[in-house]
Amino acid sequence: MSQITIKIKSVVIKKQTEKWTISEITTEDGKKLDTFDKVKEGDEVRGEITPNKNPDYNANFKLEKVGGNGGKTYTPKDFTAEKRMCALTNAVALCNAGKITLAQIETCRDKFFNWLNTK
């Protein structure tokens, strides 16, 4: 199916459970569609309309996935915290082994962190 843009005239909650909500949206041209996505009245949204197999029910509307990571909407993982923890762990290990003094831990940690950011 192709992506289309619709202007939402009204939104009514059709059915709601603890896990999901089905909303019935009415478009500016009078079409009624069902969706699991959260939309607001007056929004202009882009998505895909899938006809329902049973003609007695409304067609389904699914919002277009936005994002530069292959169409997935999750946020890419930020490894900064893990790199900081790894750098500190290695600096503490060197201190425990007697290779550096306690006063040198911060400097060693920063060097490890800078090295990890080059990888």
Residue pairs with C-beta under 8 A, 6 or more apart in sequence:
1 48
1 49
1 50
2 48
3 46
3 47
3 48
3 64
4 46
4 47
4 48
4 49
5 44
5 45
5 46
6 25
6 27
6 28
6 31
6 33
6 44
6 45
6 46
6 47
6 61
7 27
7 28
7 42
7 43
7 44
8 25
8 26
8 27
8 28
8 39
8 40
8 41
8 42
8 43
8 44
8 45
9 25
9 26
9 27
9 28
9 41
10 25
10 26
10 41
11 23
11 24
11 25
11 26
11 39
11 40
11 41
12 23
12 24
12 25
12 26
13 21
13 22
13 23
13 24
14 22
14 23
14 24
14 34
15 21
15 22
16 22
20 36
21 36
21 38
22 34
22 35
22 36
23 34
23 35
23 36
23 37
23 38
23 39
24 32
24 33
24 34
24 58
25 32
25 33
25 34
25 35
25 39
25 61
26 32
26 33
27 33
31 59
32 58
33 49
33 58
33 59
33 60
33 61
34 52
34 57
34 58
34 59
34 60
34 61
35 47
35 60
35 61
35 62
35 63
36 62
37 47
37 61
37 62
37 63
39 45
39 63
45 63
45 64
46 63
46 64
47 61
47 62
47 63
47 64
48 61
48 62
48 64
49 59
49 60
49 61
50 59
50 60
50 61
50 62
51 59
51 60
52 58
52 59
52 60
65 71
65 72
65 73
66 73
67 73
69 76
83 113
83 116
83 117
84 113
86 112
86 116
87 109
87 110
87 112
87 113
87 116
88 105
88 109
88 112
90 108
90 109
90 112
91 100
91 105
91 106
91 108
91 109
91 112
92 105
94 100
94 108
95 101
95 102
95 104
95 105
95 108
100 108
